[in-house]
Amino acid sequence: MLNVPIPHHRTPSERRFGLIVAWISVGFFAALILVRAAVVIHVLTGVASCLACMAATSVQQDCVMLGLFLASVGLSLALRTYVLQLPFLLLSIALMLIAAIDAAVLFTLSQRLYVFDVLKFGKELDATIQFARIFFSSTLGKIVALPAIAGLVLVACVLAPRPRKPRTAAVLILVAVVSLAFGAWRPSTLSYIHYEILESIVAVNMELGVDRAYSPAFAERVKHDLQPQIPICSDRVGAPVQPNVLFVLVESLSMHHSQLFGGARDLTPNLDAIARQYTYAPNFYANGFTTDGGLIALITGRAPIPAVGRYASIEAFKGFDDPTRALPRVVHASGYTANFLTTGDLAFLDKTSWLRSLEFDHFEGAENPFYDGWKRRHFNAAEDKALYLRFLQWLDQRSDTKPWFTMLLTVSTHPPFINPENEQSDEPGAFRYADKELGMLFDELKKRNFFDNGILIISGDHRSMTPLFPEEQAKFGDSAMARVPMVIATHLPVARGALNDAFQQTDLLPSLDNLLNAHSCRVDQQGVFLDDKPVPPSYVLHARGDKRDRLDIYFKSGGEPRHGNIVMDGDASRWLDDKPDDWQQVMLRVAADRISRGSDKENMLDFIINQYFPPKPAAAASPEAK
């Protein structure tokens, strides 16, 4: 476009069109700000006391974005030639798209648009397109599609050349300065615990110190001050116990889906019935806020604490691929096989390489021929029923006599919560469906007498990315964002009823080690729940999804539950709120863990070049050269 001569004189109709589009785009951007304020009301309904105050703060904070947009439009009207206007036209389009996508992400996932998330999922372009296709085929998606199409048309029109209007440009730039100043003000409403929902997208992305590196001097102080942890070891008395273990990890399963666990809704009657009959943990925590975080915690026994640069990285599992500390080695020590089955695409976030590096004996995903003929949805996944039937086929056809541990990862209840029974975006319907199929799996296992020498564990990978319910907020407080149900079903001698102490996903590994191996060891921040006398961890750690630079630390002091925060900010890392007695050592462990894994930052330009313009393979050396 820039190589084509651009006329300096345009017809009156062309000039009028450019000016009209400029004003329409300003109105459209103002409407986007009001839309986000409406989404804030939707997200905080029943949670915040003054919704009007929260919406007004959202508008006030978004004046930063409005100021940037007005300045861009004003500068485009101040310049005479299209070559000079074009950068500001493109900036205007980018700001509109960012504002629209941020509002959509907040509405659908109750999270803000982080630049590092765009980088992370940019690698998974096929999965993103598939997700969008599934979403826009739903009723909600079709409703959203209408303004989206109108917005894309407007975005195209914004590129129209504009007439030079110095006075209008001066007014817009002046208003932009006032808007920026007004948006920079920090009202008292930003003391709200989830203040990032209210802030401008600029502030949300700029204030995080999670990617700030530690200095060499700080790393040396950590190494010097960190005290080695004394392992807590035990020797099993009596004959070895070798039950088969099935862990069903249900996508987005949350306390608010269950009447037993949260009371907000009654979408999981089968899960609740199994829990009441056997064992359940009403205070069970996910260590992260995504599926990869849940997998890391469960399989490696380590909390998914982000390394420096983690959220800007496209590698979800980097630094958590040491097989010597992972679940397969633990169960292999007792002669078990370790297996992983899902209906999703294992290429997403490169789970294939990760599972292979951790030495799983068998893993499979969407590529398995069993799923041929099943309808595929997001992540190319067949529905939960197909996964359970495939597992039962695998179980019935096994010729290996070794005991086994198998993890099943479901997909049907992943946002946008498409109910396989009617193809609608329907979160309650999707979880009723998932619960029905869990009931089918449980019944099939009973027919096979599985529970006589087998353990079924059912849990969620993370809390759903949806707004908090008032009942959750009242019952759990801020920890509602970290809690998920956990159920254990077996006839073996483990504690029955409710395990009222706090447990977490990282406790699975020491629990299996304690159950299966004659000699086992753990550290005090790991608990054991597969026992007739469960032992809780000394504290629970949760990597937050809203404030990415925060780690929640839940612990007891004087018999009362307490909650503190570690702010990850390089050398300025600090503790907020309540502190356990050993809080300094807890902080040092976090810093040492992050430092040991180095920086995850990657050159995105190099990735894009290698992805779409791979280097030619080097020519094979001749025999003589060899």
N, C-alpha and C positions, 0 to 999 in steps of 0.2 A: 504493500500500500504506500509506503513512504518513498518508493522509487518512482511513483507516478506523479507527474507534475500536478500540483494542487492549485486551482484558480484562486486568486485573491478576491475576486468579485463574484458574489452569488446573487441569485435572483431574490426578490423580496419574499417569495413563498418559501425558499430554502432557509432564509434567515429567520422567518417567523416560526418555521417548524423546529429549528434548532433551539430557539428561545422557549417555545412551548414545552418541548421535551425537558429542558432544563428545569422549568418550574414544576412540571409533573413529577420529575425524579425527586425533587425536594419534598413534595407532598407524599410521595411513595415512601421515602425514607422516614419521614415523620410518622407515617402509619405503621411502619415496622417497629418503631420504638413503642408505640401504643400496643401493638400486638404482643411484644415481649412483656410489657406491663401486665397484660391480661393473662399471659402464661404464668407470670409470677403469682398472680392471684390464684390461678388453678393449682399450682404446685404447693402453695402455702395454706390453702383452705383447710381449716380445722387444726392447723399447726401454729400459725402466728395469730396474735390477738387483733392486730390492726392491719387488715389487708389493704385498706386505702393508703395507709402510711407506707407500706412496703411497695405498692405499685407506684406511688409518687416518688419514692427513693429510686426505683428502677428507672423511671423517666429522667430524673435529675442526673443520675450517674451516666445514662446513655447520651446526655448532652455532650459528652466527650466525643463520641462517635458522630453525633450530629454536627459538632463544630468542625471535625475533620472533613465531613462530607460537604458542608457549606463552603469551607475554604477551597476544596477541590473544584466545586462548581463555580465559585467566584473567580478563581484563577483561570478556569477555562474560558470565562466570559471576558477576562482582561486581556487575552492574547489574540493577536490578529490572524495568525496562520494556523491551519489545521495540524501541521507538523508539531507545533508547540502545544496545541490544545490536547493532542492525543494522550500524552501521559496522564493528564488530569482526568480525562474521560475514562481511561482504564482504571485509575484509582477510584473514581466514583463507582464504577461497576463492582470493583473488588469489595468496597465498603458495603454496598448493598447486599452482595452475596454473603459476606461474613455475618451481617446483621440478621439476614433471613435464616441462614443455616444455624446460627446460634440459638435463635428462638425455637427452631424446629427440634434441635437436640435437647434443649431444656424441656420442651413439651413431651417428647417421646422417651427420653432417657433420664430426665431430672438431673442432667449435668450440663455444664457449660462447654462451649467449643474451645478446646485447647489445641494450640498449634501443633504440639507434639503428638496428639492423637491423629491429626491429619497426616503427619509424617509416618506414624506407625502403620495406619491402615492404608496409606497410599500404596504400599507394597502389594496389598491384597486387593488390587483393582477389580479383579473378576468377582471376588466375594462381595465387594461393595456394590457393584452393579447389580449382582443377583439379589442382594438385600433390598436395594432400591426398587427393583422390579417386583419383588414379593410385596413390599410395602404399598406401592402404588396400585397394585391389583386388589388391595383390600378396600373396604368401604371408607375407612378413615383416609387411606392414601388417595382415593379418588376425590374426596373433599379437599384435601390439601393440594392436589394436582392443579385444580382450577386457578387459584391465585399464583401458583408456581409458574404455570404457563404464561399467565398475564405478566408476571414479573420478568420472565425470560424475554418476552417481546419488548418490554420496556428497556431491559438491559441492552438489547440490540439497538433500540432507537437512541439510547444515550450516546452511541458512537456517532450520531449525526453531527456534522459541522455546526458550530454556533457563531452567531454574529458577535462582534466586539461591542460590549456594553460596559464601558469603564465605570459609570456611576452605579449601575446594578452590581457590578463586581465589587466595588468598594463597600456597598451596603452589606452584601453577603459576607465579605471577609470580616467586616466589623462585627456582624452578628455571630460569626464563627468564633471570634476571639472571646466575646461575651459568653457564648455557649461553653467553650473550653474552660473558662474560669469558673463558671457555675458548676460544671460537671466535676471539677477538681475538688469542690467542697465536700467534706466528709461529715454528713449529718449523723445525729446520735443513733438513728435506726441501723447504721452499719455495725453497731455493737451486737446485732442479732447473730446467733450462733452460726447460722448458715449464710453469712453476709455475702459470700461469693455469688449467690443467686441474684443479689441486687446490684452488684458492681457492673461497671462497663466491661465489655470483653477485653478492652485494652488493659485495664487494671488487673483483671483476672490472670492474664497471661504474663504481665510484667512483674508482679510482686512475688513470684515463687523463687525461693532460693534452692530448690531441690537439686538443681543442676550445677550449683556452685561447688567447685572442687575444693578439696582439703589441701592445705599447704603442706610441704614436706615436714616443716617443723611441727605442725599439728599432728601429722601422722606419727611422728616420733614420740610425741607426748602420749598419744593413745597407746602405742606399743609399750611404753614404759609404765603407764598407770593401770593398764588393764590387768586384772587379776585372773589367773587361770581358774576355770570352773572345776570344782571337784565332782567327778561323775558319781551318780547315785546308782549303784549296781545291786542286782539281786540274783539269786540262784533258785531255780524252780525246784520244788519238792514234789516227788511223785512221778508217775508215768508221764511221758511227753504227750502233749495235746496237739493234734494235727487236723483241725477242722478246715474244710474248704471255706474260703472267705469271698463273698461277693459284695462289692461296694458299688452302689448305684448313685451316681452323682447327677442330680436333677438340675438342669439349667434353670437358674433364677428362682428356685424354690425358696420361699421366704416365710417368716413367721406370720405375716399378715394373710397368707393363703390358708392358714390352718386355724380352726376353732380351738383346738387343743393348745397349740403353741402361742398363738397371738390373739385369738378371739375376734379379730377384725372381720374375717369372712370364713365361711364353712365350705371351702372348695376342695378339701382333701379328706373326705370321710374315711377312705380306705387306709391312708397313711395314719390317720389318728387312731383307727381301730387297731392297727398293728402295734402302734406305740403303746396304747393302753394295755394290750395283751402281754407285751414283752418289756422293753426298756427304751427310754427316751431321755434326751438331754435338753431341758427347756432353756438352758443358758449356754448354748453352743455358738461359737463365733467363727466366721470366715476370716482368714488372715489377710485377704485382699478384697478388691472390689470387681474383679474380672474373672473370667473362666481360667485364664492362664495363671492368675495369682492363686486360685484355688487348687489347681493341679500342682503347682510348685510346692505349696504347703503340704498337701496330702502325700505326694510322692517322694519329696526330698526331705520332709520334716523340718524345713526351714521357712521362716516367714518371708513373703515376697517383698522384702524391703528394697526399694528401688536403688540401683546403683547411680552414681553421678552420671547424668545424661541418659538415664534409662527411658524417660518418657519421650525423648527425641530419637530414640533408637527404633529400628525396625525389627530388632531381634528380641522376642518376648522372653526367651528362656536362657539367654546368655548369662553365664555365671552360675547357673543352677543345673549343670550337666555333669557333675562329678558322680560316677556310679558307686564309688566307695561309701557314699553317705546316703544312698537312695534305697527305696523300698525293694526293688528286685534283689539286691544283695542281702537284705535282711531276711526275706523269705527263702532265698536260695540256700541260706545257711541251714535251714531245716528241711531241705529237699523239695521245696515247693517250686512251681512254675509261676511266673508273673505274666499277666495278660491284660490287654487294654482293647476294648471294643467301643466303637462309636459309629453312628451313621453319617457323621459330618466328614468334611474333606480334611484329611490329615495334612494336606499341603498348606492349609491355612495356618499362618504363624510357624510353619515348618515343624509341626509336631512330630513328623516322621523321623527327622534327624535327632530330635530330642529324645524320643522314646527309644530309639536305637542306641543312642549314647548311654542311656541309663540301663541298658541290658535287659529290656523286656523280652521275654521268650516269644511272645506273639502279640502283634497289634494290627488292627485293621480299621478301615473307615468306609467312606462312601464307595470306594472302588470295588468292594466285595460283590461278586456276582449274585449273592442272595438278594440284593436290593434291586436287581433288574426287574422292571415292571412296576415297582413302587413309585408313587409320585414323589418328586424331589422338590424341596423348598429351599430356604436359605441355607447357605453353605453346602448346597447340593445334597442335603440330608433327607433321607426317608424318615418317616415319623417314628415315635417311640415304640409303637407296637411292633414295627419291623425289627427294631434293635433287640427287643426282648425275645422275639421269635428266633432271631438269628442266634442269640446267646443260648437259648434252649436247644437249638439244633447243634451248636458247638458242644454243649454239655452232653447231649445224648449220644453223639458220635465219637466222644473221646475214647481212645484206646490206651492212653497213657494212665498209669495207675498212681502217678505222683499226686500229692495234694496240690491245690492251686489257690492263688489269689487272682481275682479278676475284677477289673474296674470297668463299669459301663458309664459312658458319658452321653446323656440325652441332649437333644437339640430342639424338640418341638416347642418348648416353652421359652425359647429365645425371642427377644423383641424382634419383630413387631407382634409377637404372640398370635400367630396364625393358627386357628383351631383347625386341625386336619379334618374334622367331621363336617365343617361347612365352609372352610376356606375364608372365614371372616377374621379380621383383626379384633380378637375378643379375648382379653387376658383371662377373665373368669372361666370362659369356655375352654381355653387352652389348658388351664390347670385342672379343670374337671376331667378333661380327656386324659391328661397325664396321670392323674390319680387313678382313673379307671384302669389304665394299662398297668400301673403299679400293682393294683389289686389282682389283675390277671397273672402277672409274674409271680406274686406271692402264692396264689392258689396252685400254680403249676409246680412251684418248688415244694409245696406241701405234698402234692401227689407223688413226688419223687423222694419223700422222706428226707429232704435236704436238711431240715433243722435239727435232726438227731445228731448229726456231726458236721454242721455247717453254720456259718454266721452270715446273715444278711444285714448290711449297714446301708441306710438310705439318708442322704443329706443333700443340701444345696451347695452349689459352687460359690455363690455370693448372693447377697440380697438383691432383689430385682431393682433395676434402674427405673423406678417409678416413685411418685411422691409418697411421703410418709402419710400413714393414716393417723387420725387423732388418737385412736386406741393404742397404736404402737408408741406414739410420742408419750402418752400418759403412762404406759406400762414400762417402757424401756428407756425413755429419754433419748439422749444422743446416741446411745449404743444400738438403737434400733437399726441403724445403717449397717451394722456389722453382724447381726445375728441371723442364723439360719437354723431350720429344724435339723435334728439328728436322731435317728431311730435305729435300734439294734434288735434283731429278731433271731433267737436261737434257743435251743433246749439245753445248751451247755451251761455250766455254772458261772454265770456273770451276774452282776447286780441287777435286780429287777426294779421296775417302777421308774420314778423320776430321779435322774442324777442331778441333784440341785446345785452342785458346784459348777463353776465355769470351766468349760473345756473348749478346745479349738482344733482347727484342722491339722496343725502341726503335731497334735497328740496321736494321730493315727500310727505313725511310724514307731514310736516307743511302745504304743499299746500292742502292736503286732509283735515287736521284738520281745516284749515281756510275756506274751501269750505263747509264742511258738518256740523260742529258743531257751535252752537250759540256763544260759547265762546272758543277762541283758543289762544294759546301762543306759542312763538318760541324764539330762541336766535338769536343774530345778524349774526352768521355764517350760518344760515338757511334762504333760500329764499322762496318765494311764487310765483308760476307760473300759478296756476289755478284760475286766477282772471282777471277782466277787467283792473286792474292796478297792474301788476306784480311788486314784490319787490325782487331785487337780494340779495344774501348773501353778507356779508362783505368780505368774502374770500372763495376761493375754495381750497379744500385739495385733493391731489391725492397721494396714496401710490404707489410707483414706482415698476415696475417689473424688470427693468434692474439693478438699484442700490437699492438693497433691504433695505439699511439702510437710504434711503432718503424719505422725504415727500415733494412733490412740493406744494408750497403755491402761489396761483394766486390771485391778488388783484389789486385795483386801488389806485393810489396816484396822486393827482392833476389832476384827470380825465384821466390819462394815465395808461394803463395796466402795471403791474409789476409782477415780478416772483422771489420768494425766495425759499430756501431749508432749511428744518430742518434735520440735521444729527442725527439719533438716535444712541447714543453711551454711554448709561448709564450716569454716572455722568459727562462725557465729552461731552454730547449732545450740539450741537451748531447750530447757524443760519449762512447760507451762502447767499450771494448776497443781493438783495433788501429786505428792511424791511418795513412792515406797522407800523403805529404809535404805535400799541399795540403789537408789535412782542414778547415782553417778556411774556405777558399774553397768547399769542397763544402757545408759547413753553411750558409754565406751564400747559396749558390745555392738550396738547399732553402727557406730562410726567404724569400728574395726571390720565389721561385715561388709560395709559399703567400700571401704578403702581396699579390702582384699580383692574385690571383684573389679577394681579399676574403673575406668570411664567407658560408658557404652555409647558415647557420641559417635556418630558416623557421618561421613560426607554424603549427603543426599544426592548431590550432583553426580558423584561417582557412581552411586547406586543406579540412578536413572540411566546414565550412559551405559553401564554394564548390562542393565535389564533390557534395554531396547536396542542397543547397538553393541552386542557382545563382541569381544575381540576375536579375531580369526584364530583358530587353533594353530599352534606352531607346527611347521612341517616336521614329519618324523625324520630322525637322523638316519643316514645311510648305514648299512652294515659296516662299511669301511670306517665311518666316523666312530661307530661304537667300539 
